[in-house]
Amino acid sequence: MNPEFQTHVLPNGLRIIHAWMPREVTHCALVVNAGTRDEGEGEAGLAHFIEHVLFKGTHKRKAFHILNRMESVGGEINAYTTKEDTWITSSQRSKDTERALELLADIAFQSVFSEAEMDKERDVILDEIAGVQDQPGDVIFESFEAGLYQGHALAAPILGDAESVKRLTRRQVQGFVSRHYRPDNMVLGVVGAVSWEAVLKWAERHFGAFSSGPKSADVGRVAPKPAGVFVQTLPKGIHQVHHITGCVAPGGNSKDKLAMTMLANLLGGPAMNCRLNLNIREKHGMAYHIEANHVVYQDTGVFNVYFGTDARFHKRVERLVRKELDVIRTKALGTRQLHDAKQQLLGQIALGHEHGATVLSGLAKTYLMYDRVETLDSLVQAIEALRASDLLEVANTWLAPESLSSLTFSTPS
C-alpha cells in the first residue's frame, strides 16, 4: 500500500529520500529546517522574505532564467514558507528531473541577494501583507495562534508585518541563510518514475560539493510554554462574524497526535457528514462553513474549531460547538461509529497518496523533523489500533472546557 522509499545521507549531511511512483510527472522538493519560529529579534518575516528573494538571481542565472529553466519544458517551480520550514519545489515530466535538481541546488546555495532585487520583492511582500488583512477567515487562524503562543516565536505571523519587512537587510538575509541553509539542515525529496540510482547520482553531482561547515551555536529551538487561556473579541469592518475556539494540542512528537487528528476529523473534517457540519450547518442552517483542525508542529500543536456565521447566530453556534466538544469528552464511540471514523480517515489518507506531491510532502516532512519515515502501512496499523477509550482519554486530556480559548472577529454594532 505504501510506495517503496529509500533514504541516504551524503557526506555533507544532506538527507535524501526517494519513492518510486509510476507517474508521468515527478515531484521534487528541497526542504530547509528553518521557518518563522527560527527568526530572531528584529527578523520578523525574514524566513518568508528569503523564500521570495531566492528566485531573484544566482551567480550564474538572472531571475528570468531561473523561472524559464523549468517553465520552458512545461514544469513548475515554486516555494513556500511555514512556521517551521521552507520548501523549494519543482514538478516536471520525469525526463526533466535532473534539470530540476540542478536548479534547486543553484537557488538554495548560489543566490546572490542583490539589494535592488530585494527592494523590488519587499514591495511585493508588503502588498501581500496588505491583501491578507482583507481575508478575515485567514487572518483569524494566525491571530488565534498568536494568542496561544504569546511570547514565543510560533506566535509570529509568517509574513511578518509591514514595519519589520521594511527594515530587513541584506546582512540579515545572509546571516539567516548561513545559519540554516546548510546541507545537514535539509532534506531532498523525489517522488516519481525515476530510479533511486539516478536520484543518488544527480544528488551527489549537484549537491555534494556544498559544505555544511561548522554549526552555529545559536541554532536550536525552544519549546513553547503555555500562555494561558484567553477570550477575545475584536471588532472588524466585516459583514459576518468569524470565530475560533481551541487550545494547544499534541505535536508531532506526542503519542496523542494520531488520536487528536481523528477527533478533529470526526468533528469537522473535510467530509460533509462530520458532526459539526451535520448538527450545525445542516440541522440548523446557521453556519455556511464550519470546520475542526489539528495543526501539528514539531513539539506542539493546535486544535481549533472555526466557523463563520451571521451575528445573530453567533452565540448559539458557539454553544452548539461547545456541546459537541462535551459529547466527545463524555460519550465513547460505539463499535460501528469507531469503525466508520477509522474508515473515513483511512480513505482520506489513501486518496491523498494517489498524488505524488502529497506523498512527497509527508515523507520529506517526517524525515526532516524526526530523522525517520512513517510508512503508510504503519500509519494504517496505528489508526486501526485506536480504541474508543483512547479517543475519550485524549479528548479529556486536551479538550477540557477550562483549556479552551476563543477569538471572535465581530461585525460593527
N, C-alpha and C positions, 0 to 999 in steps of 0.2 A: 504493500500500500504506500510505502514511503519511497521517494526517488532515492536511488543509490547516491551516497555522497562520500567524498574523500576530503581529507584535510592534510595540510603540510605547512611547516614553518620554514621560511627562508632564513639563511644565516643572519640577515639583518633584523630579524624578528617579525617580519610581515607574515601574518597568518593568511592562508589561502583555503577557501572551501569551494567545492565544486559538486554540483549534482547534475547528472545526465537526465535530460528530458527530451523525448523525440519531438521537437518543435522546430518550425522554420525559423523562429525568432529566438535569439539568445539574449539573456539579460545579464548585465554586469554591474557591479557596484563596488566602489572603494569607500569604506565606511571608517570615519575617524571618530575615535572615542573622545569627542570633545563637543560640547554644546553650551547652551545658556548657563547651566549650573557650574561651568568651569571658568566663567568670566570673573575677573577681579574687580576691585574698586575702580570706578571710572571707566569700566569696559562694557557697560550695558549695551546689548545689541551687537557686540563685536563678532561673535561666532557667526551670526546670520550675515553680517556685513562682509565677512571674509568669503562666505559661500557665494556671494554676488561677484566680488572682485576677482575670484579665481578665474573667471571666464574672460577677463579683460586684457589678457596678454601674458605670454610666457617668453622665455629667452629666444624661442625660435618661431613663435606664432603671434600674430595680432588677433584681436578679438574676433574679427570676421573669419579668419582661418580656423579658429577653434570651433566656431559654430558650423562652418561649412564642412569641416572634416567628416562629420557623421551625416549631416543633412544631405550632402552630395550623393550619398549612397542610400538615402531613404531611412537612415537611422535617426534616433532621438537621443540627445544628451541633455541631462538635467541635473539639478541638485536641490537639496532641501536641508533645513536645519531643524533639529528638535531640541528639547531641553538637555539631552544627554549625548547626542551625536550629530555628525554631519555626513550626509550621503551625496556622493557624486556618482551618477548612474548613466548607463547607456544601454539602449535596446536596439538591436540591429539584426539583419539576417546573419545566420550562423557563420557564413563565409567571411564576414567582416569583423569577427570578434577580435582578432589581433589588432586591427586598426583602432578599435575602441579602447583596448587595454593600453596601448601606447599613448593614446590621448589622455586617458585618466592619469597615467603616471606623469605626463608633461604638466597637466593642470595642477596636480597636487604638490609636485616637488620643484617646478620650474617657473611658477608665476612670479611676475616682477612687481606687481602692485604699484603702478605708476600713479603719481599724485593726481594727474589730470583725469585718469580713468576713475580713480577713487572719488573725486569730486562729482563726476557725472553720475556715478552709481549712487552716491549719497542722496542726490535729489530724487532718484527713482525710489529709494527706500523711504524717504520722507513722504512721498506720495502714497506708498504702500501703507505706512503707518496711519496717515490721514484716512485712507479708504477703509481700513479695518474698523475705525471708530464709527463708521456708518452701518456696521453689521452687529447689532446688539446680541444677536443669537450666537455670534462667535466670541465677542469680547467677554461675555459673561463667564465663559469657562476659564479664561485666563485670569479674570478678576477673582473668581472663586478660589483658584489655586493660590493666588497672591495672599488671600486671607488665611488659607490653611497653612501655608508655609512662610508666614510672615517672619522676616528676619533671616531667611535662608535664600540661597541662590535660586532654588526652584520656584520662588515667588516671582522672579523677574519675568517680564514678557519676552518672548523670543526675539521680537523685532527691536527691543529696546524702546526708548522714547525719543521724541524729536530732538530734545536738547542733548541727550547723550550721543546720538548718532552724528549730530553736527560737530561734536568735539573729538570724535575718533580720529586718530592719527596713523600715518604710515608706520611709525615706530611701534605703536600698539599692535597693529596688524602683524608686523614681522615678529614681534615678541610672542604673540599667541601662536603663530604658525610654528616658530622654532620649538616651543614647548610641547605642542600637541600633534603637529603634522609630521609624525615620526613613524617609520615602518612598524616599530614594535607597539604602536598605539593604534594600529589599523587592521582591518580585515578586508581582503579582496575576495569577493564572491562572484561566481559564474554559474549560471543555470541555463542549460540548453543542450542542443545537439552538437556539442564539441567534446572531444575526448579529454580525459584527465591528463594524459601525456602532453597534449598540445597546450592545455592551460598552464601546466607546470613550466613548460619550455618558454611560453610567452611571458609568464610572470617573472621568471629568472632573467629573461632578456631585458625587459622594460622596467622592472622594479628592483632588481637585485643589486644594482650599483649604488643605490641611495642608502646612506648610513643613518642609523638612529642616533649615534653619538651618546655622550654622557647624559643621563637623565637629570632633568631639573629637580631641585629639591622641593619646589613648591607645587609640583604636580600631585594631586590627590584630592579625594572628595570627602566631604564631611556629611555624615547622615543628618537629616533634619530632626529637630526636636519638636514635640507638639507645641503649637502656637496657641491652643485654646479654642474653645467653641465660640462662634460669633453668629449674630443675626443682624443682617444689614439690609437696608433698603436705600437705593439710590434713585432719585428722580431723573428721568430721561425724557427727552422730547420725542417720544415714540407712541404708537397707537395701540400697542399690545404689551401686556405685562410679560416679562421674561423672568423665570425663577429657577434656581438650583438649590436642591437640598442634598447634603452629602457629608463626607468625612474622609479622614485619612484611612487608607485601606492597605491590604497586603501588597508588598512589592514583589519583584521578580525572584528575590531570594527567600521568600516566605513559603512555608508549607501550606498556607491557606490560600495561595494565589489562585489555584485552579477552581476551588470551591467558590471563591468570590466571583470569579469570571462566570461560572454557571449561574449563580444567583442573579447577577446583573443581566445575563441573557434571558433568564426566566422572567424577570420583572419587566425589562424594557429593551430587549434585544431587537435586531432588525426585522424579525418576523412580526406580521400583523396580529398573530394570536398571542402575543406576550400579554402578561397580566395587566400592566398599566394601560396598554392600548385598548384592551377589551373592556376593562372596568371603568375607564375614564373617557376615552375618546368615543368608543363605540356605544357604550351603555348610556352615557350622559351627554355626549356631544359637546364637551366643554374645553377640549384642547385639540387643536388641529395636529400638533406634533408633541409627542412625549416620548422620552427615552431614558434608559438607565445605562451607565457606562462604568467599566472598571479600567482605569488608566494605570498602566504598570510602568514604574521606574525601576532602576537597579535595586534600590534599597528601601523603597516606599511605594505607595500607590494612592490612588484617589477613587473612591466610589461616589457617583453622583446620579441624581435624577433631575433631568431638565425638562421643563415644559414652557410653552408659550400659550397664553390664553387672554381672553377679554378681561378687563379689570374687574368686572362684576362677578366673574367666576373664580378669581384668583384664590381667595381664602378657602373656598370649597374644594378646589382641586388640590390645594396643599394638604388639606385634611384627608382627602382620599388617598393621596400618596403616602402619608404617614400611616394610614390604615393598612395599606398593602405591605408596608415595611413591618408593621406589627404582626401581620399574618405569617410572614416568612420567619419571624423570630419565635413564634409561639406554636405554629402548626407544622408538623413534619409532613413532607410529601408522601403520598401513598405510593404503593409499588408501581402502579400504572403512571402516575404523574412523574415519578423519578425516571422511569424508563423513557417517557416521552421527552423529558427535559434533556436527557443524555442524547437521544437520537437527533434532536433538533440541533444541539451544539455540534455533534459529530458531523451532521450533514452540512452545516455551515463551514466547518473546517475542511471537509472534503471538497466542497465547491471552490473554496479559496485555493486549494492545492492543485486545481486544474490550471491555474495561471502561474507561469514561471516566475513572474515578478513577485508574487505573494510567497512562493516557496523560497526565493532568494532572500526576501526581507526577513522571514522567520529564521532561516539558517544563519545568516550573517549577523543578525542582532544578537542571537543567543551566544554565538561563538565569540563575538566582540566583548560582551559584558561578562560572560561566565566561563569562557575558555572551554566550553563544552557544547555539544549539539543535542537537542532533544528531537529524536526521530518522531515521525508521525505515528508509527506503531506504538511507541512508548507513551505518547500523548493519549492515544485511543485507550490504551490499557489503564492509564491513570484516571481517565474520565469514567470508564466502565466500573472502576473500583470504588468510586464515590458512593457513599451511603447517605440516606436521608438524614441520619444523625450527624454526619459530617457537615452538611449544609446548615442544619439547625445550630450546631455549635459555632460555626463561623459567623452566621448571622447574629448570634447573641454576643459574640466576642467583639465584633467590629461595628455593628449597626444599632447599638443601644440608643434609645431616644436622647439620652443626655450627651451622646457623642456627635449628634448631627448639627451641623452648621447650615445656614441658609443665606442666600443672596438674592435680592429681588431688584430688577430694573423696573421701576414703576412708571406709569403714564402720568401726565400732568393732572393735578387735581382740579 
